[in-house]
Amino acid sequence: MKPVPGVKPPELRSPVRGQDRLTFLYAEHCVVNRADNAVTITDSRGTVHVPAAALSVLMLGPGSNITYAAICLLAESRSTCVWVGERGVRYYCHGASLAQSTRLLEAQARLVSSERTRIKVARRMYAMRFPDERADGLTMQQLLGKEGTRVRRAYERESQRTGVAWSGRSYKTTDFDDADEVNKALSAANTSLYGVVHAIIVALGALRDWDSCTRVTNVASCMT
């Protein structure tokens, strides 16, 4: 059987350094293809050529289509592709991460699979964040409880400092508008923070698990 010719990989002697790349490029309602070593983005206004090796992340929003050839080029250039919602607000999935091995993922799996090592990492993570407090011998529930107490005190302290009225953290995950303005602001900031943390975790080749018993472990694994 005669082999089917594939797309010829781009000739890259060495990847472009991260600091010399575009941080990200967002595109929607377009078709993404390949022309030589460039990614082409075509919409009703025309076509733009973007050197793939100079691109860190291509964010594809609603109404976008990408070809097999374009994905191959991004992979060869050590760039990645992220499928997101309108204006990048929602994250759905991603292509290749920045990591070139599964070393961190394997270490993470070993740590989280054992209750003994899981709590050991959680205590270490707590000690890194709060070096003046002892975490030896504390359970996961006690660690989360201490963290929750610190957060409540921080809210109360900032309320007194700024004069902004504070009646406690109150929100519904299914109804963003069913809260006062301060709680809305905290929810929005918290969601943004989790998004940043999630991006770092997947970029390093690890996994995120929002289960309360492994949340700390995942972040700590990425920092070791």
GINOR-V324308 format. One record per helix or strand. SS is the DSSP state (a for helix, b for strand). FROM is the first residue (numbers start at 1). TO is the last residue. Records with the same first field share a line. If there is no record, write none. Layout:
SS: FROM-TO / FROM-TO
This chain:
a: 18-20 / 52-54 / 68-76 / 86-88 / 103-112 / 115-129 / 140-162 / 181-203 / 215-223
b: 22-22 / 25-27 / 31-35 / 38-43 / 46-51 / 55-55 / 57-60 / 65-66 / 80-84 / 91-94 / 172-172 / 175-175
